[in-house]
Amino acid sequence: MIGTIVNTVCILTGSVVGSLLKRGLGDKYKNVLYWAMGLSSMALGVSTFTQNMPKSEFPVLFILSLAIGGVVGTALDLDGRTKAIIAKRGGEGLANGLISACLLFCVGTFSIVGPVLSATTGDNTFLFTNSTLDLVTSMVFAATYGIGIAFSAAVLFCWQGFFYLLGKLAAESAILQGTLVNELSIVGGVLILSSGLSLLGIKDCRTLNYLPALLVPVIWFLIKGLLPDYCFS
């Protein structure tokens, strides 16, 4: 877990430094950073999707994941409730920024593969690389939205901790086989792209309502690992 701890500390550090820089920025420059985060989110979302889609063994799984996850998330009103809680403390801007930051920090390939490699091989290279990227990104987000971005560090710790435990499970059993990371990254790429659209004010897709979509590939591979191979041939 040392890689995850380092990653968490880097986000906290970047958030503190960025929030201090915010005090010296005028509205003109804050808007530039705001748009930069929106464009970056869209670019990273498209990149993540296109890189992983060709490796998918189940090309329609991400569609089913988004459909099922969107229905569940909408029924629970995850987006509305989360934004309402955050907005009470820091405004609507912080709510959108914090959601986007959490998606960027957590849904990237490094943040999924890294904890699994750490758990199975003890290699923290991916997590240390991700820590450096998140340090810079959290500084920019905090310079735009304020110290509230630091809450994303807790989300990242829980997220990577979940995949660390999955890695331990995968090392001891054959249940989690196949391209689980690829399928998660495909769905994650769509969510990051959706977040970018919201930041740019193009379309509020209520991204958090689709968050349960990330659970669908996990459940799929658990079922696949328990059933005979001929069921999927």
Secondary structure by P-SEA (a helix, b strand, c coil): caaaaaaaaaaaaaaaaaaaaaaaccaaaaaaaaaaaaaaaaaaaaaaaaaccccccccaaaaaaaaaaaaaaaaaaaaaaaaaaaaacccaaaaaaaaaaaaaacccaaaaaaaaaaaccccaaaaaaaaaaaaaaaaaaaacccccccaaaaaaaaaaaaaaaaaaaaaaccccccaaaaaaaaaaaaaaaaaaaaaaccccccccccccccaaaaaaaaaaaaccccccc
